[in-house]
Every structure is written in structure tokens, then in C-alpha cells.
């Protein structure tokens, strides 16, 4: 069975989070740049979520981050205001 992918977006704060599978029992979060958060399973090191602050200004960064952490998903992002 494939792992689920959940996408959460808060328009008011312009925060996007992409989560993979079930939350781990223990986790830690790394901050990359000032607006990117990567949460990993503390036991396996597996990426469990990616959060991007100020997402509308940084839509292209999501594709790059997913590629770096080895996650493949069809992705075409368009933002209309």
C-alpha cells in the first residue's frame, strides 16, 4: 500500500504543509533557510512533512525540496489572486 500524502494550506498565514504517511511517535524538525521546515521521523530519519512559510512567493521551491528528499509526486502549482 502506498503512503498517503496530505496537503494543508492556510491562506491567512500563507503556510503550506505537505505530510507523508502517519505521524511518527517521535520526530524532529529542521529549519532550512528562514521559511522552510522539514520534519523527520526521529528513529528512521525519514521525511514526514515539509512546511513552507510565505508559500505564494516560493511555489517553485517545493519541487526542488521534494526532489532533494527523494519524494516524487505529480505537481503543477498555479496561484490565482
Backbone as CSV, one residue per row, in Angstrom:
resi,resn,N_x,N_y,N_z,CA_x,CA_y,CA_z,C_x,C_y,C_z
1,UNK,0.836,-1.186,0.000,0.000,0.000,0.000,0.879,1.247,0.000
2,UNK,0.501,2.228,-0.804,1.265,3.463,-0.871,0.944,4.352,0.318
3,UNK,1.927,5.126,0.688,1.792,6.073,1.784,0.892,7.234,1.356
4,UNK,0.058,7.707,2.261,-0.810,8.839,1.931,-0.009,10.137,1.941
5,UNK,-0.477,11.090,1.155,0.111,12.423,1.117,-1.011,13.400,1.439
6,UNK,-0.827,14.176,2.497,-1.809,15.181,2.895,-1.223,16.556,2.652
7,UNK,-2.059,17.441,2.096,-1.623,18.811,1.825,-2.532,19.755,2.591
8,UNK,-1.918,20.627,3.375,-2.645,21.614,4.165,-2.143,22.995,3.769
9,UNK,-3.057,23.916,3.519,-2.666,25.294,3.202,-3.507,26.244,4.029
10,UNK,-2.855,27.175,4.706,-3.529,28.218,5.471,-3.352,29.533,4.715
11,UNK,-4.428,29.985,4.094,-4.340,31.186,3.269,-4.021,32.433,4.094
12,UNK,-4.556,32.510,5.292,-4.340,33.695,6.123,-2.863,33.897,6.464
13,UNK,-2.169,32.804,6.769,-0.752,32.912,7.110,0.167,32.550,5.940
14,UNK,-0.418,32.114,4.821,0.320,31.707,3.626,1.342,30.612,3.965
15,UNK,0.847,29.577,4.659,1.681,28.451,5.084,1.182,27.181,4.412
16,UNK,2.096,26.443,3.781,1.776,25.172,3.145,2.534,24.066,3.862
17,UNK,1.829,22.967,4.122,2.496,21.798,4.693,2.084,20.564,3.908
18,UNK,3.067,19.772,3.508,2.841,18.510,2.820,3.335,17.421,3.768
19,UNK,2.427,16.497,4.138,2.759,15.428,5.084,2.690,14.078,4.390
20,UNK,3.585,13.184,4.787,3.691,11.872,4.165,3.414,10.779,5.193
21,UNK,2.370,9.991,4.968,2.052,8.879,5.859,1.583,9.321,7.229
22,UNK,1.605,8.381,8.151,1.183,8.642,9.530,2.269,9.388,10.281
23,UNK,1.865,10.247,11.226,2.874,10.943,12.030,3.685,9.936,12.847
24,UNK,4.979,10.159,12.978,5.805,9.240,13.772,5.579,9.461,15.267
25,UNK,5.972,8.483,16.070,5.851,8.624,17.521,6.789,9.700,18.044
26,UNK,7.992,9.751,17.488,8.941,10.806,17.847,9.472,11.419,16.568
27,UNK,9.654,12.723,16.597,10.080,13.447,15.401,10.943,14.628,15.792
28,UNK,11.606,15.171,14.802,12.333,16.421,14.996,12.182,17.251,13.733
29,UNK,12.288,18.552,13.890,12.112,19.463,12.761,13.388,20.254,12.547
30,UNK,13.811,20.311,11.286,14.985,21.090,10.887,14.488,22.326,10.161
31,UNK,15.116,23.449,10.426,14.761,24.670,9.714,15.816,24.928,8.647
32,UNK,15.357,25.041,7.398,16.233,25.336,6.269,15.832,26.705,5.760
33,UNK,16.793,27.548,5.517,16.506,28.950,5.237,15.694,29.467,6.421
34,UNK,14.990,30.547,6.235,14.188,31.042,7.350,12.725,30.652,7.192
35,UNK,12.372,30.043,6.047,10.955,29.799,5.780,10.634,28.367,5.377
36,UNK,11.553,27.425,5.591,11.317,26.032,5.217,11.579,25.138,6.422
37,UNK,10.589,24.295,6.747,10.691,23.381,7.879,10.554,21.948,7.368
38,UNK,11.489,21.083,7.730,11.422,19.679,7.340,11.373,18.845,8.614
39,UNK,10.300,18.060,8.750,10.117,17.209,9.920,10.455,15.773,9.537
40,UNK,11.253,15.127,10.382,11.703,13.758,10.130,11.325,12.848,11.296
41,UNK,11.172,11.573,10.985,10.983,10.540,11.992,12.306,10.435,12.759
42,UNK,12.254,10.555,14.078,13.481,10.531,14.884,14.188,9.176,14.833
43,UNK,13.456,8.103,14.587,14.066,6.773,14.562,14.649,6.402,13.204
44,UNK,13.981,6.799,12.131,14.412,6.377,10.793,15.051,7.488,9.966
45,UNK,14.818,8.749,10.334,15.311,9.873,9.544,14.455,10.171,8.325
46,UNK,13.385,9.398,8.150,12.500,9.569,7.002,11.767,10.916,7.083
47,UNK,11.671,11.614,5.961,10.947,12.884,5.904,9.463,12.606,6.068
48,UNK,8.829,13.274,7.031,7.412,13.077,7.300,6.581,14.294,6.911
49,UNK,7.196,15.488,6.868,6.464,16.662,6.388,7.427,17.759,5.976
50,UNK,6.926,18.600,5.078,7.655,19.774,4.613,6.721,20.955,4.772
51,UNK,7.171,21.990,5.468,6.375,23.194,5.648,7.067,24.376,5.008
52,UNK,6.288,25.217,4.333,6.858,26.392,3.678,6.068,27.618,4.105
53,UNK,6.759,28.556,4.754,6.181,29.827,5.165,6.292,30.783,3.982
54,UNK,5.297,31.662,3.806,5.260,32.604,2.669,5.279,31.817,1.359
55,UNK,4.403,30.827,1.260,4.404,29.900,0.134,4.162,30.569,-1.220
56,UNK,3.265,31.527,-1.295,2.946,32.144,-2.591,4.170,32.764,-3.250
57,UNK,5.117,33.223,-2.456,6.345,33.805,-3.007,7.360,32.728,-3.374
58,UNK,7.089,31.481,-2.948,8.115,30.448,-3.071,7.585,29.152,-3.682
59,UNK,6.623,29.214,-4.578,5.997,27.998,-5.101,6.999,27.048,-5.761
60,UNK,7.960,27.559,-6.469,8.916,26.698,-7.177,9.831,25.929,-6.231
61,UNK,9.997,26.443,-5.019,10.908,25.776,-4.084,10.394,24.400,-3.674
62,UNK,9.071,24.197,-3.669,8.515,22.908,-3.259,9.021,21.781,-4.158
63,UNK,9.018,21.976,-5.452,9.504,20.945,-6.376,10.960,20.593,-6.078
64,UNK,11.766,21.606,-5.829,13.182,21.404,-5.545,13.382,20.631,-4.246
65,UNK,12.627,20.981,-3.208,12.756,20.300,-1.920,12.329,18.845,-2.042
66,UNK,11.220,18.594,-2.717,10.750,17.221,-2.882,11.802,16.366,-3.584
67,UNK,12.433,16.933,-4.584,13.471,16.200,-5.316,14.663,15.901,-4.401
68,UNK,15.070,16.873,-3.588,16.214,16.687,-2.693,15.961,15.599,-1.659
69,UNK,14.726,15.490,-1.180,14.438,14.485,-0.143,13.948,13.177,-0.739
70,UNK,13.933,13.072,-2.067,13.600,11.819,-2.730,12.121,11.489,-2.787
71,UNK,11.285,12.515,-2.795,9.838,12.307,-2.879,9.376,12.709,-4.266
72,UNK,8.644,11.814,-4.903,8.135,12.082,-6.244,6.623,12.201,-6.189
73,UNK,6.100,13.282,-6.719,4.657,13.420,-6.823,4.345,14.346,-7.988
74,UNK,3.259,14.089,-8.701,2.887,14.983,-9.793,2.514,16.328,-9.200
75,UNK,3.070,17.372,-9.763,2.881,18.668,-9.122,2.858,19.771,-10.175
76,UNK,1.778,20.487,-10.199,1.662,21.687,-11.027,0.957,22.710,-10.168
77,UNK,1.659,23.753,-9.813,1.117,24.741,-8.880,0.816,26.031,-9.626
78,UNK,-0.417,26.503,-9.479,-0.747,27.824,-10.002,-1.522,28.556,-8.919
79,UNK,-1.175,29.790,-8.725,-1.803,30.606,-7.689,-2.553,31.742,-8.379
80,UNK,-3.830,31.853,-8.086,-4.588,32.985,-8.623,-4.968,33.886,-7.466
81,UNK,-4.880,35.136,-7.713,-5.184,36.105,-6.646,-6.403,36.905,-7.000
